[in-house]
Amino acid sequence: MKFSEIQIYKPEVFTDFRGDLWTTWKQDAFAPQLAFNHDKVSTSRKNVLRGIHGDTKSWKLVSCLYGEIYFVVVDNRINSKTYLDWDWVILNDRTRELLLLPPHFGNGFFVLSEYSVFSYKWAYSGAYPDVEDQFTLKWDDPKIGIHWPTQSPILQQRDA
């Protein structure tokens, strides 16, 4: 990732004849300064693009638990040298990478596999930053210039 503010974790994986076991969160190993207080999981099918959303107060630890996604991060810090710059990474259930995103960074993803399960672990103070407290960046905004793997994704109205 081009943004030094974003941390990438690669958990150790135990594999045997039954399958795999890995840790998605451990307080003293991943960002011990954060008190995570909210988890979400989204499931999506192939060609779905979950739009670029973020807020100004929450940290998010994200991972793709099943399937494969093209994951995008956009810097939305107005006074940053990298304002509206973006970067991407493939997240999937084989590499099992987890990304820790600070406030002011938007994120979205496009589903490459037939189906995906995506996990968000949130840390924030006060009330949950729901839709009215979030920012949304248009997935195809020419000022940002994201190179998505498609030009015709499946979108919800908020992201279109």
N, C-alpha and C positions, 0 to 999 in steps of 0.2 A: 504494500500500500504506500502511496506517495505521501500520505498524511502521517506525520510522526505522532500525532495525538491519538491515533487509532492503534490499539494493541491487538495483536493476533496471538491466540493461544492454540497450541497443538497438544491435545491431551494424549497421555499414554493409553494404549489400547491393549487389553488382554483378550486374546483370541484362543479358543479351543474348538473342539468338535461341535459344541452347541451354538457357537456364534461369537459375538464380540461384547465386551464390556468396557465402557470408558466414562470418565467423569466430566459432566457438563458444568459443574460449579463446585468450587471448594474455597471457602472464605479466605484462608491464609495463602492460597496459591494465585487466585485471580482477584486483583483489585481489592485488597483487604480494607481499604479506606471506604468502600461503598457498602451501604446497607440496602440490599435488594429487597423489594417489598411487593413485587407484582410480576407474575409470569403470564405470558400469552403464547398460544400456539396457533398458527394459521396453516390450513391445508389448502392446496391449490392444484389444479390440473395443468397439463401442458399448454403452453402459449399464454398463460395468464401473466399479466404484468401488474404487480402490486406497486402502486405509485410511490413517489418520493415524498415521504413525510418525515417530520421531525418536530422538535420543540426546543425551548430555551432552558429547560431545567432537568431533563432526565438523561441518565446514562442507560445504555442498552447493551446487554451481552447477547449476541445473536448467533445462531447456528442453524444449519440445515440437517435435521435429524434423519430425513429420508428423502431420497431423490437427488436432483441436481438443479441448482439455480445459478443464474448470472446475477450477482449481487453488486449493486452500485451504491456508492457513497458520494454525497455532494456537500462541500463546505458552504454553509449558509451564514457564516460570520461576516457581517457587512464590512467591518474594518480589517479583515484578514487579507494578507497578500494573495491568498489562494481562494478568495471569495468566488463562488460558483465553479471552481475547479471540481473535477470528479475523478473517481478511480473505480476500478471494478476488480472482482475476484470471483472465481467459481467456488461455490460452497456445495458440498455434497456429503453423503453418508459414508464415503470412503476415506476422505482426508480428515473429516470431522473437525475442521478448524472452527474456532470461535472468535468473533471479533467484538471488541469492546469499543463502543461508539460514545463519545462525549456529547454533551448538549450542543446545539446549533449545527449538528451534522444531520442532513437528511439521508434517508436510505430507502431503497426500493429494490425489487428484484423481478426477474423474468424466469419462468419455469421452463427448463430445458427437458426434463424427464416427463414421463407420463403422469406423474403425481409427485407432490412434494409435501413434506411436513417441516415447517419452519418455526423455530423457537425464539422468543424474545424474553429476556429477563430484565426487568426495569428497576432502576433505583432513582428515587426522586423524593424531595421534601414536599410536605403539604398534600394538596389534592392531586389526584391523577390528572396529567395533562391530556385530556380527551380532545376530540376533534376541534372544539372551539378554541383550544389553547395551542393547537399545532399549526405548523406551516405546511403547505403543499407546494411542491415545485412541479411544473408540468413536465411529463416524461419526455416530451419531444421539443422542449424549449430550445430554440436555436442559440440563445445566449449561453446555454450550458453545453450543448452539442454532444450529448451522450450517444455513443455508438452501440445501440441495442442490437441483439441478434435477429430482430424482426422489425418490420415497419407496420405490421398489422396485428398488434397483440389484443388479447381479450382484456378489456378494462371495465372497471366500475365507473359510474358517472362522475364521482369525485376526481378520479384520475384522468378522465378523458379531456 
